[in-house]
């Protein structure tokens, strides 16, 4: 299956792995309004599919995503006004869903990062479960360069990965880090000369596991990592109740006991 959204994002699903590609190559996949809408549409389309086991988010051309296309987004008063009004919404707005929407996907998401990964692109990468980058990739929390602050979920995501003093320094300076520096800080999970190939290998490994366990594990970790012990233990019980003894858990158990492999059933929940 292959779909294209707003001539900005192409989605292909093969063997249960979704390849999500930003295709605004002439602008280093800078985020304009069509890119924003395309990413949200791709999220909605994949969320409805129960056969997807993992997704890889990447950029075509020379960069992953060079951030907000300031000229395209702020150069037109009508678009700038819509952007500003988003800041008054009392809930997660469209710009925040650009990245955070991937956190809601009931399967692991891997960001394969090369070239520039700035601002909005950095916040998109942070929203992935795992980030694989080239050692020479350039990453930055760049909003401070424009006199702004991260407002697309970046702070909610950074607090899972960095001590607050390091997050402060990177936010205040808008410093550009190489992939190897970002990995040393914990912003990048793995380095690879070919991040897409490495992401595909990892996604294929995920796809050998129960899709219910993948979804439950993702939501358990997200919900239980930075809360009280009692809340974490309650979430463990809740998610285990939802998968134990169900079809895919029985198939996983049978595989571990040397019985002939059976195909996993579609994921039980979205």
DRENPA-3360 file (N, C-alpha, C; in nm, 2 decimals, always signed):
BEGIN
1 = XXXXXXXX = +0.08/-0.12/+0.00/+0.00/+0.00/+0.00/+0.09/+0.12/+0.00 ~ +0.06/+0.22/-0.09/+0.13/+0.35/-0.09/+0.03/+0.46/-0.10 ~ +0.04/+0.56/-0.01/-0.04/+0.68/-0.02/+0.05/+0.80/-0.01 ~ +0.00/+0.91/-0.08/+0.07/+1.04/-0.07/-0.02/+1.14/-0.02 ~ +0.02/+1.23/+0.08/-0.06/+1.33/+0.14/-0.01/+1.47/+0.11 ~ -0.09/+1.55/+0.05/-0.06/+1.69/+0.02/+0.08/+1.71/-0.05 ~ +0.12/+1.61/-0.13/+0.25/+1.61/-0.20/+0.36/+1.64/-0.10 ~ +0.35/+1.61/+0.02/+0.45/+1.63/+0.12/+0.49/+1.51/+0.20;
9 = XXXXXXXX = +0.41/+1.41/+0.22/+0.44/+1.29/+0.29/+0.39/+1.17/+0.22 ~ +0.48/+1.07/+0.20/+0.45/+0.95/+0.13/+0.46/+0.84/+0.23 ~ +0.35/+0.75/+0.23/+0.35/+0.64/+0.33/+0.34/+0.51/+0.25 ~ +0.43/+0.42/+0.28/+0.42/+0.29/+0.22/+0.42/+0.18/+0.33 ~ +0.34/+0.08/+0.32/+0.34/-0.02/+0.42/+0.37/-0.16/+0.35 ~ +0.47/-0.22/+0.40/+0.51/-0.35/+0.35/+0.56/-0.44/+0.46 ~ +0.50/-0.56/+0.46/+0.54/-0.66/+0.57/+0.51/-0.60/+0.71 ~ +0.41/-0.52/+0.72/+0.38/-0.47/+0.85/+0.46/-0.35/+0.90;
17 = XXXXXXXX = +0.55/-0.30/+0.81/+0.63/-0.19/+0.85/+0.60/-0.07/+0.76 ~ +0.56/+0.04/+0.82/+0.52/+0.17/+0.75/+0.65/+0.25/+0.73 ~ +0.67/+0.30/+0.61/+0.78/+0.39/+0.57/+0.71/+0.52/+0.55 ~ +0.74/+0.62/+0.64/+0.68/+0.75/+0.63/+0.79/+0.85/+0.59 ~ +0.77/+0.91/+0.47/+0.88/+0.99/+0.41/+0.83/+1.13/+0.39 ~ +0.90/+1.23/+0.44/+0.87/+1.37/+0.41/+0.94/+1.39/+0.27 ~ +0.87/+1.45/+0.18/+0.92/+1.46/+0.04/+0.92/+1.61/-0.01 ~ +0.95/+1.70/+0.08/+0.97/+1.84/+0.03/+1.12/+1.86/+0.02;
25 = XXXXXXXX = +1.18/+1.79/-0.07/+1.33/+1.79/-0.07/+1.39/+1.92/-0.10 ~ +1.33/+2.00/-0.19/+1.39/+2.13/-0.22/+1.40/+2.23/-0.11 ~ +1.33/+2.20/+0.00/+1.34/+2.29/+0.12/+1.39/+2.21/+0.24 ~ +1.46/+2.10/+0.21/+1.52/+2.02/+0.32/+1.40/+1.97/+0.41 ~ +1.29/+1.95/+0.35/+1.17/+1.90/+0.43/+1.13/+2.00/+0.54 ~ +1.15/+2.13/+0.51/+1.10/+2.23/+0.61/+0.95/+2.22/+0.62 ~ +0.90/+2.24/+0.74/+0.75/+2.23/+0.76/+0.68/+2.35/+0.72 ~ +0.59/+2.34/+0.62/+0.50/+2.44/+0.59/+0.36/+2.39/+0.62;
33 = XXXXXXXX = +0.25/+2.47/+0.59/+0.12/+2.42/+0.63/+0.08/+2.29/+0.56 ~ +0.11/+2.28/+0.43/+0.07/+2.15/+0.37/+0.15/+2.03/+0.43 ~ +0.27/+2.05/+0.48/+0.35/+1.95/+0.54/+0.29/+1.91/+0.68 ~ +0.24/+2.01/+0.75/+0.18/+1.99/+0.88/+0.05/+1.91/+0.86 ~ -0.03/+1.95/+0.76/-0.16/+1.87/+0.73/-0.13/+1.73/+0.69 ~ -0.03/+1.72/+0.60/+0.01/+1.59/+0.55/+0.05/+1.49/+0.66 ~ +0.13/+1.54/+0.75/+0.18/+1.45/+0.86/+0.06/+1.41/+0.95 ~ -0.03/+1.50/+0.98/-0.15/+1.46/+1.06/-0.23/+1.36/+0.99;
41 = XXXXXXXX = -0.25/+1.38/+0.86/-0.33/+1.29/+0.78/-0.26/+1.15/+0.77 ~ -0.13/+1.14/+0.76/-0.06/+1.02/+0.76/-0.08/+0.95/+0.90 ~ -0.07/+1.02/+1.01/-0.09/+0.96/+1.14/-0.23/+0.90/+1.15 ~ -0.33/+0.97/+1.10/-0.47/+0.92/+1.11/-0.49/+0.80/+1.03 ~ -0.43/+0.79/+0.91/-0.44/+0.68/+0.82/-0.37/+0.55/+0.89 ~ -0.26/+0.57/+0.94/-0.18/+0.46/+1.00/-0.25/+0.41/+1.13 ~ -0.30/+0.50/+1.21/-0.37/+0.46/+1.33/-0.48/+0.37/+1.31 ~ -0.55/+0.38/+1.20/-0.67/+0.30/+1.17/-0.63/+0.16/+1.13;
49 = XXXXXXXX = -0.50/+0.14/+1.09/-0.45/+0.01/+1.04/-0.41/-0.08/+1.16 ~ -0.46/-0.20/+1.17/-0.43/-0.29/+1.27/-0.31/-0.39/+1.23 ~ -0.27/-0.38/+1.11/-0.16/-0.47/+1.06/-0.02/-0.40/+1.07 ~ -0.01/-0.28/+1.11/+0.12/-0.21/+1.12/+0.19/-0.25/+1.25 ~ +0.31/-0.29/+1.24/+0.39/-0.33/+1.36/+0.49/-0.23/+1.40 ~ +0.53/-0.15/+1.31/+0.63/-0.04/+1.34/+0.63/+0.06/+1.22 ~ +0.68/+0.18/+1.25/+0.69/+0.28/+1.15/+0.83/+0.34/+1.15 ~ +0.87/+0.38/+1.04/+1.00/+0.45/+1.02/+0.97/+0.59/+0.96;
57 = XXXXXXXX = +1.01/+0.70/+1.03/+0.98/+0.83/+0.99/+1.12/+0.89/+0.94 ~ +1.12/+0.94/+0.82/+1.25/+0.99/+0.76/+1.22/+1.10/+0.66 ~ +1.33/+1.16/+0.61/+1.32/+1.26/+0.51/+1.39/+1.22/+0.39 ~ +1.32/+1.25/+0.27/+1.39/+1.23/+0.14/+1.48/+1.35/+0.12 ~ +1.58/+1.33/+0.03/+1.67/+1.43/-0.01/+1.78/+1.45/+0.10 ~ +1.83/+1.57/+0.11/+1.95/+1.60/+0.19/+1.93/+1.60/+0.34 ~ +1.81/+1.61/+0.39/+1.79/+1.63/+0.53/+1.67/+1.55/+0.58 ~ +1.67/+1.53/+0.71/+1.55/+1.48/+0.78/+1.44/+1.58/+0.78;
65 = XXXXXXXX = +1.46/+1.69/+0.85/+1.36/+1.80/+0.85/+1.43/+1.92/+0.91 ~ +1.44/+2.03/+0.83/+1.52/+2.15/+0.87/+1.44/+2.24/+0.96 ~ +1.32/+2.20/+1.00/+1.24/+2.28/+1.09/+1.13/+2.35/+1.02 ~ +1.07/+2.45/+1.09/+0.97/+2.53/+1.04/+1.02/+2.62/+0.93 ~ +0.94/+2.62/+0.82/+0.98/+2.70/+0.70/+0.92/+2.84/+0.74 ~ +1.00/+2.92/+0.80/+0.96/+3.05/+0.85/+0.90/+3.14/+0.74 ~ +0.96/+3.15/+0.63/+0.91/+3.23/+0.52/+0.77/+3.18/+0.48 ~ +0.75/+3.05/+0.46/+0.62/+3.00/+0.42/+0.51/+3.02/+0.52;
73 = XXXXXXXX = +0.55/+3.00/+0.65/+0.45/+3.00/+0.76/+0.42/+3.14/+0.81 ~ +0.52/+3.22/+0.82/+0.50/+3.36/+0.88/+0.50/+3.47/+0.77 ~ +0.53/+3.44/+0.65/+0.53/+3.54/+0.54/+0.40/+3.58/+0.49 ~ +0.30/+3.49/+0.52/+0.16/+3.52/+0.48/+0.08/+3.55/+0.60 ~ +0.02/+3.67/+0.61/-0.06/+3.71/+0.73/-0.17/+3.61/+0.77 ~ -0.24/+3.55/+0.67/-0.34/+3.46/+0.70/-0.29/+3.33/+0.77 ~ -0.18/+3.28/+0.72/-0.12/+3.16/+0.78/-0.06/+3.20/+0.92 ~ +0.00/+3.31/+0.93/+0.06/+3.35/+1.06/-0.05/+3.37/+1.16;
81 = XXXXXXXX = -0.16/+3.42/+1.12/-0.27/+3.44/+1.22/-0.33/+3.31/+1.26 ~ -0.34/+3.21/+1.17/-0.39/+3.08/+1.21/-0.29/+3.01/+1.31 ~ -0.16/+3.03/+1.28/-0.05/+2.97/+1.37/-0.07/+3.03/+1.51 ~ -0.08/+3.17/+1.51/-0.09/+3.23/+1.64/-0.22/+3.18/+1.72 ~ -0.33/+3.17/+1.65/-0.45/+3.12/+1.72/-0.44/+2.99/+1.78 ~ -0.35/+2.90/+1.72/-0.33/+2.77/+1.78/-0.27/+2.78/+1.92 ~ -0.20/+2.88/+1.95/-0.14/+2.90/+2.08/-0.24/+2.92/+2.19 ~ -0.36/+2.96/+2.15/-0.47/+2.99/+2.25/-0.56/+2.87/+2.28;
89 = XXXXXXXX = -0.54/+2.76/+2.21/-0.62/+2.64/+2.23/-0.59/+2.58/+2.36 ~ -0.69/+2.53/+2.44/-0.67/+2.48/+2.57/-0.63/+2.33/+2.57 ~ -0.59/+2.28/+2.45/-0.55/+2.14/+2.44/-0.44/+2.13/+2.33 ~ -0.39/+2.01/+2.31/-0.28/+1.98/+2.22/-0.32/+2.04/+2.08 ~ -0.24/+2.13/+2.03/-0.28/+2.19/+1.90/-0.22/+2.11/+1.78 ~ -0.25/+2.16/+1.66/-0.20/+2.09/+1.54/-0.05/+2.08/+1.53 ~ +0.02/+2.19/+1.57/+0.16/+2.19/+1.56/+0.22/+2.09/+1.66 ~ +0.16/+2.08/+1.78/+0.21/+1.98/+1.88/+0.18/+1.84/+1.83;
97 = XXXXXXXX = +0.07/+1.82/+1.76/+0.04/+1.68/+1.71/+0.13/+1.64/+1.60 ~ +0.20/+1.73/+1.53/+0.30/+1.70/+1.43/+0.40/+1.60/+1.47 ~ +0.45/+1.61/+1.59/+0.54/+1.51/+1.65/+0.47/+1.42/+1.75 ~ +0.40/+1.48/+1.84/+0.34/+1.40/+1.95/+0.24/+1.30/+1.90 ~ +0.18/+1.32/+1.78/+0.08/+1.23/+1.73/+0.14/+1.09/+1.71 ~ +0.28/+1.08/+1.69/+0.34/+0.95/+1.67/+0.35/+0.88/+1.81 ~ +0.34/+0.96/+1.92/+0.34/+0.89/+2.05/+0.21/+0.81/+2.07 ~ +0.11/+0.86/+2.00/-0.02/+0.79/+2.02/-0.04/+0.67/+1.93;
105 = XXXXXXXX = +0.06/+0.64/+1.84/+0.05/+0.53/+1.76/+0.07/+0.40/+1.84 ~ -0.01/+0.30/+1.82/+0.00/+0.17/+1.90/+0.11/+0.08/+1.84 ~ +0.22/+0.13/+1.80/+0.33/+0.06/+1.75/+0.46/+0.14/+1.77 ~ +0.57/+0.08/+1.77/+0.70/+0.16/+1.78/+0.72/+0.24/+1.66 ~ +0.78/+0.36/+1.68/+0.81/+0.45/+1.58/+0.96/+0.48/+1.59 ~ +1.03/+0.47/+1.47/+1.18/+0.50/+1.47/+1.20/+0.62/+1.38 ~ +1.28/+0.71/+1.42/+1.32/+0.83/+1.34/+1.46/+0.80/+1.28 ~ +1.47/+0.80/+1.15/+1.60/+0.78/+1.08/+1.65/+0.92/+1.04;
113 = XXXXXXXX = +1.75/+0.97/+1.10/+1.79/+1.11/+1.09/+1.92/+1.13/+1.01 ~ +1.92/+1.21/+0.91/+2.04/+1.25/+0.84/+2.03/+1.40/+0.81 ~ +2.14/+1.46/+0.77/+2.14/+1.60/+0.73/+2.09/+1.68/+0.85 ~ +2.01/+1.78/+0.82/+1.96/+1.88/+0.92/+1.84/+1.83/+0.99 ~ +1.84/+1.84/+1.12/+1.73/+1.81/+1.21/+1.71/+1.92/+1.31 ~ +1.64/+2.03/+1.27/+1.63/+2.15/+1.35/+1.49/+2.18/+1.39 ~ +1.47/+2.24/+1.51/+1.34/+2.30/+1.55/+1.23/+2.20/+1.54 ~ +1.13/+2.22/+1.45/+1.02/+2.13/+1.44/+1.07/+1.99/+1.40;
121 = XXXXXXXX = +1.17/+1.98/+1.32/+1.23/+1.85/+1.29/+1.28/+1.78/+1.41 ~ +1.35/+1.85/+1.50/+1.40/+1.79/+1.62/+1.29/+1.74/+1.71 ~ +1.19/+1.82/+1.72/+1.07/+1.78/+1.81/+1.00/+1.66/+1.75 ~ +1.00/+1.65/+1.62/+0.94/+1.53/+1.55/+1.03/+1.41/+1.58 ~ +1.16/+1.42/+1.57/+1.25/+1.31/+1.60/+1.24/+1.27/+1.75 ~ +1.23/+1.37/+1.84/+1.22/+1.33/+1.98/+1.09/+1.26/+2.01 ~ +0.98/+1.27/+1.93/+0.86/+1.21/+1.96/+0.86/+1.06/+1.92 ~ +0.96/+1.02/+1.84/+0.98/+0.88/+1.80/+1.02/+0.80/+1.93;
129 = XXXXXXXX = +1.00/+0.67/+1.92/+1.04/+0.58/+2.03/+1.19/+0.57/+2.03 ~ +1.25/+0.57/+1.91/+1.39/+0.55/+1.90/+1.44/+0.64/+1.79 ~ +1.56/+0.69/+1.80/+1.62/+0.78/+1.70/+1.76/+0.71/+1.65 ~ +1.77/+0.69/+1.52/+1.89/+0.64/+1.47/+1.94/+0.75/+1.37 ~ +2.07/+0.80/+1.39/+2.12/+0.91/+1.32/+2.26/+0.88/+1.26 ~ +2.29/+0.95/+1.15/+2.43/+0.95/+1.11/+2.51/+1.03/+1.20 ~ +2.64/+0.99/+1.21/+2.73/+1.07/+1.30/+2.75/+1.21/+1.27 ~ +2.73/+1.24/+1.13/+2.75/+1.38/+1.09/+2.62/+1.46/+1.07;
137 = XXXXXXXX = +2.51/+1.40/+1.12/+2.38/+1.47/+1.11/+2.39/+1.60/+1.20 ~ +2.31/+1.70/+1.17/+2.31/+1.82/+1.25/+2.18/+1.84/+1.32 ~ +2.18/+1.84/+1.45/+2.06/+1.85/+1.53/+2.06/+1.97/+1.62 ~ +1.95/+2.04/+1.64/+1.94/+2.15/+1.72/+1.80/+2.18/+1.77 ~ +1.79/+2.22/+1.89/+1.67/+2.29/+1.95/+1.68/+2.43/+1.91 ~ +1.64/+2.47/+1.79/+1.68/+2.59/+1.73/+1.59/+2.71/+1.75 ~ +1.48/+2.69/+1.82/+1.38/+2.80/+1.83/+1.44/+2.93/+1.89 ~ +1.54/+2.91/+1.98/+1.60/+3.03/+2.05/+1.67/+3.12/+1.95;
145 = XXXXXXXX = +1.72/+3.07/+1.84/+1.78/+3.15/+1.73/+1.68/+3.25/+1.67 ~ +1.55/+3.21/+1.67/+1.45/+3.30/+1.62/+1.38/+3.38/+1.72 ~ +1.43/+3.37/+1.85/+1.36/+3.44/+1.95/+1.24/+3.38/+2.01 ~ +1.23/+3.25/+1.99/+1.11/+3.17/+2.03/+1.15/+3.06/+2.13 ~ +1.06/+2.98/+2.17/+1.08/+2.87/+2.26/+1.02/+2.74/+2.19 ~ +1.07/+2.62/+2.22/+1.01/+2.50/+2.17/+0.86/+2.49/+2.21 ~ +0.77/+2.47/+2.11/+0.63/+2.47/+2.14/+0.55/+2.36/+2.07 ~ +0.63/+2.26/+2.03/+0.57/+2.15/+1.95/+0.59/+2.02/+2.03;
153 = XXXXXXXX = +0.58/+2.03/+2.16/+0.60/+1.91/+2.25/+0.74/+1.89/+2.29 ~ +0.83/+1.97/+2.24/+0.97/+1.94/+2.27/+1.01/+1.93/+2.41 ~ +0.96/+2.02/+2.50/+0.99/+2.02/+2.64/+0.94/+1.89/+2.71 ~ +0.81/+1.85/+2.68/+0.76/+1.73/+2.73/+0.84/+1.61/+2.69 ~ +0.90/+1.61/+2.58/+0.98/+1.50/+2.53/+1.12/+1.51/+2.58 ~ +1.18/+1.62/+2.59/+1.32/+1.64/+2.64/+1.33/+1.59/+2.78 ~ +1.23/+1.61/+2.86/+1.24/+1.57/+3.01/+1.25/+1.42/+3.03 ~ +1.22/+1.34/+2.93/+1.24/+1.20/+2.94/+1.38/+1.16/+2.91;
161 = XXXXXXXX = +1.45/+1.25/+2.84/+1.59/+1.21/+2.79/+1.70/+1.28/+2.86 ~ +1.68/+1.40/+2.90/+1.79/+1.48/+2.95/+1.78/+1.53/+3.09 ~ +1.89/+1.56/+3.16/+1.88/+1.64/+3.28/+1.84/+1.78/+3.25 ~ +1.77/+1.85/+3.34/+1.72/+1.98/+3.31/+1.83/+2.08/+3.27 ~ +1.94/+2.07/+3.33/+2.05/+2.17/+3.30/+2.10/+2.15/+3.16 ~ +2.11/+2.03/+3.11/+2.15/+2.01/+2.97/+2.04/+2.06/+2.88 ~ +1.91/+2.03/+2.91/+1.80/+2.08/+2.83/+1.80/+2.24/+2.82 ~ +1.83/+2.30/+2.94/+1.84/+2.44/+2.95/+1.94/+2.50/+2.85;
169 = XXXXXXXX = +2.06/+2.44/+2.86/+2.17/+2.49/+2.78/+2.14/+2.48/+2.63 ~ +2.09/+2.37/+2.59/+2.06/+2.35/+2.45/+1.94/+2.44/+2.40 ~ +1.85/+2.47/+2.49/+1.74/+2.56/+2.46/+1.79/+2.70/+2.45 ~ +1.87/+2.74/+2.55/+1.91/+2.88/+2.56/+2.01/+2.91/+2.44 ~ +2.09/+2.82/+2.40/+2.20/+2.85/+2.31/+2.16/+2.82/+2.16 ~ +2.06/+2.73/+2.14/+2.02/+2.68/+2.01/+2.14/+2.62/+1.94 ~ +2.23/+2.56/+2.02/+2.36/+2.51/+1.96/+2.33/+2.39/+1.87 ~ +2.40/+2.38/+1.76/+2.39/+2.27/+1.67/+2.48/+2.16/+1.71;
177 = XXXXXXXX = +2.43/+2.04/+1.73/+2.51/+1.92/+1.77/+2.52/+1.82/+1.65 ~ +2.63/+1.76/+1.64/+2.65/+1.65/+1.55/+2.58/+1.52/+1.61 ~ +2.55/+1.43/+1.52/+2.48/+1.31/+1.57/+2.56/+1.24/+1.68 ~ +2.69/+1.23/+1.67/+2.77/+1.17/+1.77/+2.76/+1.24/+1.90 ~ +2.76/+1.38/+1.90/+2.74/+1.45/+2.02/+2.60/+1.43/+2.08 ~ +2.50/+1.43/+2.00/+2.37/+1.41/+2.04/+2.35/+1.27/+2.11 ~ +2.42/+1.17/+2.05/+2.41/+1.04/+2.11/+2.48/+1.04/+2.25 ~ +2.59/+1.11/+2.26/+2.66/+1.11/+2.39/+2.57/+1.17/+2.50;
185 = XXXXXXXX = +2.48/+1.27/+2.46/+2.39/+1.33/+2.56/+2.27/+1.25/+2.58 ~ +2.24/+1.15/+2.49/+2.12/+1.07/+2.51/+2.00/+1.12/+2.42 ~ +2.02/+1.21/+2.33/+1.92/+1.25/+2.24/+1.90/+1.16/+2.12 ~ +2.01/+1.09/+2.09/+2.01/+0.99/+1.98/+2.03/+0.85/+2.04 ~ +1.96/+0.75/+1.99/+1.97/+0.62/+2.05/+2.09/+0.54/+1.99 ~ +2.10/+0.54/+1.85/+2.20/+0.47/+1.78/+2.26/+0.56/+1.67 ~ +2.38/+0.53/+1.64/+2.45/+0.59/+1.52/+2.46/+0.49/+1.41 ~ +2.44/+0.53/+1.29/+2.46/+0.44/+1.18/+2.49/+0.52/+1.05;
193 = XXXXXXXX = +2.58/+0.46/+0.97/+2.61/+0.53/+0.84/+2.49/+0.53/+0.75 ~ +2.40/+0.43/+0.76/+2.28/+0.43/+0.69/+2.16/+0.41/+0.79 ~ +2.11/+0.53/+0.84/+2.01/+0.52/+0.94/+1.88/+0.45/+0.89 ~ +1.85/+0.46/+0.77/+1.72/+0.39/+0.72/+1.74/+0.24/+0.72 ~ +1.85/+0.19/+0.67/+1.88/+0.05/+0.67/+1.88/+0.00/+0.82 ~ +1.94/+0.07/+0.91/+1.94/+0.03/+1.05/+1.80/+0.03/+1.11 ~ +1.72/+0.13/+1.07/+1.59/+0.14/+1.12/+1.50/+0.02/+1.07 ~ +1.52/-0.02/+0.94/+1.45/-0.13/+0.89/+1.48/-0.26/+0.96;
201 = XXXXXXXX = +1.61/-0.28/+0.99/+1.65/-0.40/+1.06/+1.59/-0.40/+1.19 ~ +1.58/-0.29/+1.27/+1.52/-0.29/+1.40/+1.37/-0.31/+1.39 ~ +1.31/-0.24/+1.29/+1.16/-0.26/+1.28/+1.13/-0.40/+1.24 ~ +1.21/-0.47/+1.16/+1.18/-0.61/+1.13/+1.19/-0.69/+1.26 ~ +1.28/-0.66/+1.35/+1.29/-0.73/+1.47/+1.16/-0.71/+1.56 ~ +1.12/-0.59/+1.56/+1.00/-0.56/+1.64/+0.88/-0.64/+1.58 ~ +0.88/-0.65/+1.45/+0.76/-0.72/+1.38/+0.75/-0.87/+1.41 ~ +0.86/-0.93/+1.47/+0.85/-1.07/+1.51/+0.78/-1.09/+1.64;
209 = XXXXXXXX = +0.74/-0.98/+1.71/+0.68/-0.99/+1.84/+0.53/-0.96/+1.83 ~ +0.46/-1.00/+1.93/+0.31/-0.98/+1.93/+0.28/-0.83/+1.91 ~ +0.19/-0.80/+1.82/+0.16/-0.66/+1.80/+0.08/-0.60/+1.93 ~ +0.01/-0.69/+2.00/-0.05/-0.64/+2.12/+0.05/-0.61/+2.23 ~ +0.16/-0.69/+2.24/+0.26/-0.66/+2.34/+0.34/-0.54/+2.30 ~ +0.36/-0.51/+2.17/+0.43/-0.39/+2.13/+0.35/-0.27/+2.17 ~ +0.22/-0.27/+2.14/+0.14/-0.15/+2.18/+0.13/-0.13/+2.33 ~ +0.11/-0.24/+2.40/+0.10/-0.23/+2.54/+0.23/-0.19/+2.61;
217 = XXXXXXXX = +0.34/-0.24/+2.56/+0.47/-0.20/+2.61/+0.50/-0.05/+2.59 ~ +0.46/-0.01/+2.47/+0.48/+0.14/+2.44/+0.40/+0.23/+2.53 ~ +0.27/+0.20/+2.55/+0.19/+0.28/+2.63/+0.22/+0.27/+2.78 ~ +0.26/+0.15/+2.82/+0.30/+0.13/+2.96/+0.43/+0.22/+2.99 ~ +0.53/+0.21/+2.90/+0.65/+0.29/+2.93/+0.62/+0.44/+2.92 ~ +0.54/+0.48/+2.83/+0.51/+0.63/+2.82/+0.43/+0.67/+2.94 ~ +0.33/+0.59/+2.98/+0.25/+0.64/+3.09/+0.31/+0.62/+3.23 ~ +0.40/+0.52/+3.24/+0.45/+0.48/+3.37/+0.59/+0.52/+3.41;
225 = XXXXXXXX = +0.66/+0.59/+3.32/+0.80/+0.62/+3.34/+0.83/+0.72/+3.44 ~ +0.75/+0.83/+3.44/+0.79/+0.95/+3.53/+0.67/+0.98/+3.62 ~ +0.60/+0.88/+3.67/+0.49/+0.90/+3.76/+0.53/+0.82/+3.89 ~ +0.43/+0.82/+3.98/+0.46/+0.76/+4.11/+0.47/+0.61/+4.09 ~ +0.53/+0.54/+4.19/+0.54/+0.40/+4.18/+0.41/+0.33/+4.18 ~ +0.32/+0.38/+4.26/+0.18/+0.32/+4.26/+0.11/+0.33/+4.13 ~ +0.13/+0.44/+4.06/+0.07/+0.46/+3.93/+0.13/+0.37/+3.83 ~ +0.26/+0.36/+3.83/+0.33/+0.27/+3.74/+0.29/+0.12/+3.76;
233 = XXXXXXXX = +0.28/+0.08/+3.88/+0.23/-0.06/+3.91/+0.09/-0.08/+3.86 ~ +0.01/+0.02/+3.88/-0.13/+0.01/+3.83/-0.14/+0.00/+3.68 ~ -0.05/+0.07/+3.61/-0.05/+0.06/+3.47/+0.01/-0.08/+3.42 ~ +0.10/-0.13/+3.50/+0.15/-0.27/+3.46/+0.03/-0.36/+3.47 ~ -0.04/-0.36/+3.58/-0.16/-0.45/+3.59/-0.26/-0.43/+3.48 ~ -0.29/-0.30/+3.45/-0.39/-0.28/+3.35/-0.35/-0.33/+3.21 ~ -0.23/-0.30/+3.17/-0.19/-0.35/+3.04/-0.17/-0.50/+3.03 ~ -0.12/-0.56/+3.14/-0.11/-0.71/+3.14/-0.25/-0.77/+3.13;
241 = XXXXXXXX = -0.35/-0.71/+3.20/-0.48/-0.77/+3.19/-0.54/-0.76/+3.05 ~ -0.50/-0.66/+2.97/-0.55/-0.65/+2.84/-0.49/-0.74/+2.74 ~ -0.38/-0.80/+2.77/-0.31/-0.89/+2.67/-0.30/-1.04/+2.71 ~ -0.29/-1.06/+2.84/-0.26/-1.20/+2.89/-0.38/-1.29/+2.85 ~ -0.34/-1.40/+2.80/-0.44/-1.51/+2.76/-0.51/-1.48/+2.63 ~ -0.49/-1.36/+2.57/-0.55/-1.33/+2.44/-0.48/-1.40/+2.33 ~ -0.54/-1.40/+2.21/-0.49/-1.48/+2.09/-0.34/-1.46/+2.07 ~ -0.30/-1.33/+2.06/-0.16/-1.30/+2.02/-0.06/-1.34/+2.13;
249 = XXXXXXXX = -0.11/-1.33/+2.26/-0.02/-1.38/+2.37/+0.00/-1.53/+2.36 ~ -0.11/-1.60/+2.33/-0.10/-1.75/+2.32/-0.01/-1.79/+2.20 ~ -0.02/-1.71/+2.09/+0.07/-1.74/+1.98/+0.21/-1.72/+2.02 ~ +0.24/-1.61/+2.09/+0.38/-1.59/+2.13/+0.43/-1.70/+2.22 ~ +0.35/-1.74/+2.32/+0.39/-1.85/+2.41/+0.41/-1.98/+2.33 ~ +0.33/-2.01/+2.23/+0.35/-2.13/+2.15/+0.48/-2.12/+2.08 ~ +0.51/-2.01/+2.02/+0.64/-1.99/+1.95/+0.76/-2.02/+2.04 ~ +0.75/-1.97/+2.16/+0.86/-1.99/+2.26/+0.87/-2.14/+2.30;
257 = XXXXXXXX = +0.77/-2.21/+2.28/+0.77/-2.35/+2.32/+0.80/-2.45/+2.21 ~ +0.85/-2.39/+2.10/+0.89/-2.47/+1.98/+0.78/-2.52/+1.90 ~ +0.66/-2.47/+1.91/+0.55/-2.51/+1.83/+0.56/-2.44/+1.69 ~ +0.50/-2.50/+1.59/+0.50/-2.43/+1.46/+0.45/-2.29/+1.47 ~ +0.53/-2.20/+1.40/+0.49/-2.06/+1.40/+0.35/-2.04/+1.34 ~ +0.27/-1.96/+1.41/+0.14/-1.91/+1.36/+0.15/-1.76/+1.34 ~ +0.08/-1.72/+1.23/+0.08/-1.57/+1.21/+0.00/-1.50/+1.32 ~ +0.06/-1.39/+1.37/-0.01/-1.31/+1.47/-0.14/-1.26/+1.41;
265 = XXXXXX = -0.24/-1.25/+1.49/-0.37/-1.18/+1.46/-0.35/-1.03/+1.45 ~ -0.44/-0.96/+1.38/-0.43/-0.81/+1.39/-0.43/-0.76/+1.53 ~ -0.37/-0.65/+1.55/-0.36/-0.59/+1.68/-0.50/-0.57/+1.74 ~ -0.52/-0.59/+1.87/-0.65/-0.58/+1.93/-0.69/-0.44/+1.96 ~ -0.60/-0.35/+1.98/-0.64/-0.21/+2.01/-0.56/-0.11/+1.94 ~ -0.62/+0.01/+1.92/-0.56/+0.12/+1.85/-0.49/+0.21/+1.95;
% end
